[in-house]
């Protein structure tokens, strides 16, 4: 089943006379045999070997899954399809080593058994998902290791609360437990819709065990983990008061009514809940969108760092640090540029004035500044970007399609610092290597690699596929690229 790389391996790259390119990557093409919509790194087999999972729908709506040995040939070592009565998929480690592809239906949770080649029911469980068909290929977060024992657990919302099933050593699950956390019903034109509140895993009571924590408006609803790995069924409420709109239906309706006049808009919402400053305590990030007219836009990011006050999680009513950007913000992300454990920030920003809009109509493109903000030792972000990179976004005014550039960060040479890669049109990647001991974040001169790229830069991921300490690049194409022979193909750029 394993095949030699053969023609799939293009070999050492050396383009445009750039000597550095030949030392960076080897390229190979993978043939999925079906369109690709999503991919992720997994661990396959009894040894938990690093592999790549690709999934997508064909023109008839069938949902395909393929697993590739990234060190092997260009064809999948395993392929299977998702039954029509399965609603969502997820990936998790049932045995703590190999990744299993899990499926959710109205009957319960199933998985693809690699030994039998069949999709088998793991555990029957009820949930709010009662429909028998989903035309889309959606991944849902219903199976993960919740108590840190290395085994996959199941957590599903139902009308009476959340149903929790903890994985057992040797296979199977512990008896079902019902957590007293309710879903929310939203009414629109008399039609009910049921939605959930996001949940997280972090130590909310400082006992060195991760808890299950839901975020609802201005409170954390905490289900503490016990010493034996189980969880309490009744929650502990941790309130916090921050000047933002909550995430419940009631709060959002109030915000819609308050900001009906779009000529003078100032709306603050929750953006992210994570450990931003690297002290092991959860933090909260909010955004404030300020609009004074069509072209006068400002986006503010406010950071509220969690504190341990006598074993209680607290937040100050005032932000510990802020980032303010003018114009419209595109994709933004927190990422540790180096190795200090503190999350820095990268975001695209564009000021759209009358002149720029006219330029879009004349040239079919506009420029976007990608801004990099570093977090200092005191937890505060630099007031101005530490580094800026200008990229171009192209628009096809006839078809309405846009070309989103690649802007990705990864450690491609294994030195512990994140390098920057951006695309030039859809033909070339430019790598700006990190220079942590210099006054500049990245080298001025790029290492250039010519390679066909997808129109959407979000289809390009940096991840260490073969676990050699260096990030690789993986990307795929979709039907909007207008080239049918690329739709079933994945390109891997393996760092040397």
DRENLO-656613 format. One record per residue (C-alpha): residue in three letters; x negated, y negated, z negated. Coordinates in steps of 0.2 Angstrom, whole numbers, padded with zeros to 4 digits, always signed. Layout:
N
alaXYZ;...
// end
This chain:
496
unk+0000+0000+0000;unk-0015-0011-0003;unk-0022-0018+0014;unk-0039-0026+0017;unk-0038-0045+0019;unk-0043-0044+0038;unk-0037-0057+0049;unk-0028-0065+0034;unk-0044-0072+0028;unk-0049-0087+0038;unk-0066-0087+0029;unk-0076-0101+0022;unk-0070-0119+0027;unk-0081-0132+0034;unk-0072-0146+0043;unk-0076-0163+0049;unk-0094-0161+0045;unk-0090-0162+0026;unk-0103-0151+0017;unk-0093-0150+0001;unk-0078-0141+0009;unk-0087-0125+0013;unk-0091-0123-0006;unk-0073-0125-0012;unk-0060-0113-0004;unk-0056-0098+0006;unk-0039-0097+0014;unk-0028-0083+0017;unk-0010-0081+0024;unk+0003-0070+0015;unk+0018-0063+0025;unk+0033-0063+0014;unk+0044-0056+0028;unk+0058-0068+0022;unk+0060-0086+0019;unk+0052-0093+0003;unk+0061-0105-0009;unk+0051-0103-0025;unk+0035-0094-0031;unk+0026-0091-0047;unk+0012-0082-0055;unk+0016-0066-0064;unk+0007-0051-0071;unk+0010-0035-0063;unk+0008-0016-0068;unk+0003-0008-0083;unk-0013-0018-0084;unk-0004-0034-0082;unk-0014-0039-0067;unk-0012-0057-0060;unk+0000-0057-0045;unk+0011-0069-0035;unk+0030-0068-0035;unk+0039-0076-0020;unk+0058-0077-0018;unk+0070-0084-0005;unk+0086-0081+0005;unk+0087-0076+0023;unk+0100-0083+0035;unk+0113-0070+0030;unk+0111-0076+0012;unk+0102-0060+0005;unk+0090-0064-0009;unk+0073-0057-0007;unk+0059-0055-0020;unk+0041-0050-0015;unk+0026-0047-0026;unk+0008-0050-0019;unk-0009-0044-0025;unk-0018-0060-0023;unk-0035-0050-0022;unk-0027-0038-0009;unk-0019-0039+0008;unk-0008-0051+0016;unk+0008-0041+0014;unk+0018-0038-0001;unk+0015-0023-0012;unk+0033-0023-0018;unk+0049-0030-0011;unk+0067-0029-0017;unk+0083-0038-0015;unk+0095-0046-0028;unk+0112-0038-0029;unk+0127-0050-0025;unk+0135-0048-0042;unk+0119-0055-0050;unk+0121-0073-0054;unk+0103-0079-0059;unk+0086-0072-0061;unk+0072-0075-0074;unk+0055-0068-0077;unk+0049-0061-0094;unk+0037-0049-0102;unk+0047-0035-0109;unk+0032-0025-0115;unk+0021-0040-0118;unk+0010-0036-0103;unk+0019-0034-0086;unk+0031-0047-0080;unk+0048-0041-0076;unk+0061-0049-0065;unk+0077-0050-0075;unk+0095-0053-0068;unk+0110-0060-0076;unk+0128-0054-0072;unk+0145-0055-0080;unk+0141-0038-0087;unk+0124-0042-0095;unk+0105-0042-0092;unk+0097-0031-0080;unk+0079-0029-0073;unk+0070-0022-0058;unk+0062-0006-0063;unk+0046-0005-0054;unk+0044+0014-0057;unk+0062+0019-0051;unk+0063+0005-0038;unk+0081+0002-0045;unk+0089-0013-0054;unk+0095-0006-0070;unk+0106-0013-0084;unk+0095-0017-0100;unk+0108-0023-0112;unk+0127-0028-0110;unk+0130-0045-0117;unk+0144-0058-0115;unk+0141-0076-0109;unk+0150-0091-0102;unk+0144-0085-0085;unk+0160-0075-0080;unk+0159-0077-0061;unk+0154-0063-0050;unk+0145-0072-0036;unk+0132-0086-0034;unk+0127-0091-0016;unk+0112-0100-0021;unk+0095-0092-0028;unk+0094-0100-0045;unk+0082-0096-0059;unk+0090-0098-0077;unk+0081-0098-0094;unk+0089-0084-0103;unk+0074-0072-0107;unk+0058-0077-0116;unk+0048-0073-0131;unk+0057-0083-0144;unk+0048-0077-0160;unk+0030-0075-0154;unk+0029-0056-0155;unk+0025-0054-0137;unk+0041-0046-0132;unk+0055-0054-0121;unk+0071-0059-0130;unk+0088-0064-0123;unk+0097-0080-0128;unk+0114-0084-0119;unk+0128-0097-0122;unk+0145-0090-0125;unk+0162-0099-0130;unk+0159-0093-0148;unk+0141-0098-0150;unk+0124-0092-0143;unk+0121-0074-0142;unk+0103-0069-0147;unk+0095-0052-0144;unk+0078-0049-0150;unk+0066-0037-0141;unk+0061-0021-0150;unk+0044-0013-0150;unk+0045+0002-0138;unk+0059-0005-0128;unk+0077-0011-0131;unk+0084-0024-0141;unk+0090-0027-0159;unk+0108-0029-0163;unk+0116-0045-0156;unk+0116-0060-0167;unk+0128-0075-0165;unk+0120-0092-0168;unk+0132-0106-0173;unk+0129-0118-0158;unk+0143-0123-0147;unk+0144-0127-0129;unk+0152-0143-0123;unk+0168-0144-0112;unk+0169-0158-0100;unk+0185-0163-0091;unk+0185-0170-0074;unk+0202-0173-0065;unk+0210-0160-0077;unk+0197-0147-0072;unk+0186-0140-0087;unk+0167-0138-0085;unk+0156-0130-0098;unk+0139-0136-0101;unk+0125-0133-0113;unk+0112-0143-0123;unk+0094-0140-0120;unk+0084-0129-0132;unk+0066-0129-0137;unk+0054-0118-0147;unk+0044-0128-0160;unk+0040-0128-0179;unk+0053-0140-0185;unk+0051-0136-0204;unk+0032-0134-0204;unk+0031-0116-0210;unk+0020-0111-0196;unk+0034-0102-0187;unk+0042-0108-0171;unk+0061-0111-0173;unk+0075-0112-0160;unk+0079-0130-0158;unk+0094-0138-0148;unk+0094-0156-0144;unk+0111-0164-0146;unk+0113-0183-0145;unk+0102-0190-0160;unk+0100-0173-0169;unk+0089-0158-0168;unk+0100-0142-0172;unk+0087-0130-0179;unk+0089-0111-0182;unk+0074-0107-0192;unk+0064-0092-0189;unk+0062-0080-0204;unk+0046-0071-0210;unk+0052-0055-0201;unk+0054-0064-0184;unk+0073-0065-0185;unk+0082-0082-0185;unk+0095-0089-0197;unk+0113-0089-0189;unk+0118-0106-0197;unk+0108-0122-0192;unk+0099-0135-0201;unk+0102-0153-0194;unk+0088-0165-0192;unk+0095-0182-0187;unk+0085-0196-0179;unk+0090-0213-0174;unk+0083-0220-0158;unk+0089-0234-0147;unk+0095-0222-0132;unk+0110-0215-0125;unk+0113-0197-0131;unk+0115-0182-0120;unk+0133-0177-0124;unk+0148-0181-0112;unk+0155-0193-0125;unk+0139-0203-0125;unk+0137-0203-0106;unk+0155-0209-0104;unk+0151-0224-0115;unk+0135-0228-0106;unk+0145-0228-0089;unk+0158-0240-0096;unk+0145-0251-0104;unk+0134-0252-0088;unk+0148-0254-0075;unk+0140-0270-0069;unk+0124-0264-0060;unk+0118-0282-0057;unk+0110-0282-0075;unk+0107-0264-0080;unk+0097-0258-0095;unk+0099-0240-0099;unk+0089-0230-0111;unk+0089-0210-0110;unk+0080-0196-0117;unk+0066-0189-0105;unk+0055-0176-0113;unk+0053-0167-0130;unk+0035-0160-0132;unk+0019-0162-0141;unk+0012-0177-0132;unk-0002-0182-0144;unk-0009-0165-0147;unk-0007-0165-0166;unk+0005-0149-0166;unk+0021-0159-0170;unk+0035-0162-0158;unk+0037-0179-0150;unk+0051-0188-0141;unk+0049-0198-0124;unk+0063-0209-0118;unk+0064-0220-0103;unk+0072-0237-0101;unk+0078-0242-0083;unk+0080-0261-0081;unk+0088-0267-0065;unk+0091-0286-0063;unk+0097-0286-0045;unk+0093-0273-0031;unk+0074-0276-0029;unk+0070-0281-0047;unk+0067-0265-0056;unk+0056-0260-0071;unk+0054-0243-0079;unk+0048-0241-0097;unk+0042-0225-0105;unk+0043-0225-0125;unk+0034-0213-0135;unk+0040-0208-0153;unk+0028-0197-0162;unk+0034-0184-0174;unk+0028-0185-0192;unk+0027-0172-0206;unk+0034-0181-0222;unk+0034-0169-0236;unk+0039-0155-0225;unk+0052-0165-0215;unk+0051-0169-0197;unk+0054-0188-0195;unk+0052-0201-0181;unk+0050-0220-0183;unk+0063-0231-0175;unk+0050-0240-0166;unk+0039-0233-0152;unk+0021-0228-0156;unk+0016-0232-0138;unk+0023-0237-0121;unk+0020-0237-0103;unk+0029-0251-0092;unk+0029-0249-0073;unk+0037-0261-0060;unk+0047-0255-0046;unk+0055-0239-0042;unk+0047-0223-0050;unk+0045-0207-0040;unk+0039-0191-0047;unk+0030-0192-0064;unk+0022-0180-0076;unk+0013-0178-0092;unk-0004-0168-0090;unk-0020-0167-0099;unk-0033-0174-0088;unk-0047-0167-0098;unk-0049-0155-0113;unk-0044-0165-0128;unk-0027-0158-0129;unk-0018-0175-0127;unk-0006-0177-0113;unk-0010-0191-0101;unk+0003-0198-0088;unk+0003-0199-0069;unk+0018-0207-0060;unk+0022-0214-0042;unk+0028-0232-0041;unk+0034-0242-0027;unk+0040-0260-0026;unk+0054-0261-0013;unk+0056-0279-0007;unk+0064-0285+0009;unk+0047-0285+0018;unk+0044-0267+0013;unk+0061-0261+0019;unk+0058-0270+0036;unk+0041-0261+0037;unk+0050-0244+0034;unk+0061-0248+0049;unk+0047-0253+0060;unk+0034-0240+0056;unk+0044-0226+0048;unk+0033-0226+0032;unk+0029-0235+0016;unk+0016-0234+0003;unk+0017-0228-0015;unk+0005-0231-0029;unk+0001-0216-0039;unk-0004-0223-0057;unk-0014-0213-0069;unk-0013-0218-0088;unk-0025-0210-0101;unk-0020-0207-0119;unk-0033-0214-0131;unk-0039-0206-0147;unk-0027-0217-0157;unk-0012-0209-0146;unk-0009-0225-0137;unk-0009-0226-0118;unk-0019-0238-0108;unk-0009-0254-0104;unk-0014-0254-0086;unk-0017-0238-0075;unk-0034-0231-0078;unk-0034-0226-0059;unk-0023-0229-0044;unk-0022-0220-0028;unk-0011-0226-0013;unk-0002-0213-0003;unk+0010-0214+0011;unk+0028-0208+0012;unk+0035-0206+0030;unk+0053-0207+0035;unk+0062-0200+0051;unk+0075-0213+0054;unk+0084-0202+0067;unk+0085-0186+0056;unk+0085-0194+0039;unk+0071-0183+0033;unk+0056-0189+0024;unk+0039-0182+0022;unk+0033-0182+0004;unk+0014-0181+0001;unk+0005-0169-0009;unk-0001-0176-0026;unk-0007-0162-0037;unk-0020-0160-0050;unk-0030-0145-0055;unk-0047-0139-0060;unk-0054-0133-0044;unk-0072-0131-0049;unk-0070-0125-0067;unk-0078-0139-0076;unk-0063-0141-0088;unk-0057-0158-0080;unk-0043-0160-0068;unk-0047-0165-0050;unk-0035-0174-0039;unk-0029-0168-0022;unk-0018-0178-0010;unk-0013-0175+0008;unk-0015-0185+0023;unk+0000-0183+0034;unk+0003-0164+0036;unk-0014-0160+0042;unk-0027-0163+0029;unk-0030-0161+0010;unk-0042-0173+0002;unk-0050-0168-0015;unk-0056-0181-0027;unk-0067-0172-0040;unk-0066-0178-0058;unk-0081-0187-0064;unk-0078-0187-0083;unk-0095-0195-0087;unk-0093-0209-0075;unk-0083-0225-0077;unk-0072-0219-0063;unk-0060-0205-0066;unk-0063-0197-0049;unk-0077-0197-0036;unk-0075-0211-0023;unk-0078-0199-0008;unk-0066-0185-0005;unk-0069-0167+0000;unk-0058-0165+0015;unk-0050-0149+0021;unk-0040-0148+0037;unk-0025-0136+0035;unk-0006-0136+0040;unk+0005-0143+0026;unk+0023-0143+0022;unk+0033-0159+0024;unk+0038-0158+0005;unk+0022-0160-0006;unk+0032-0152-0020;unk+0030-0135-0011;unk+0012-0136-0016;unk+0007-0129-0033;unk-0010-0129-0041;unk-0012-0113-0052;unk-0026-0101-0057;unk-0020-0086-0047;unk-0034-0074-0050;unk-0038-0080-0068;unk-0056-0085-0064;unk-0055-0102-0073;unk-0053-0111-0057;unk-0036-0118-0050;unk-0031-0112-0033;unk-0018-0119-0021;unk-0002-0110-0015;unk+0011-0117-0004;unk+0025-0112+0007;unk+0036-0120+0021;unk+0055-0121+0023;unk+0066-0123+0038;unk+0065-0142+0039;unk+0047-0140+0045;unk+0054-0136+0062;unk+0042-0121+0064;unk+0051-0104+0063;unk+0035-0094+0062;unk+0030-0103+0046;unk+0046-0100+0036;unk+0041-0083+0030;unk+0023-0088+0026;unk+0013-0093+0010;unk-0004-0101+0011;unk-0017-0097-0002;unk-0032-0108-0005;unk-0043-0098-0017;unk-0056-0108-0026;unk-0073-0100-0024;
// end
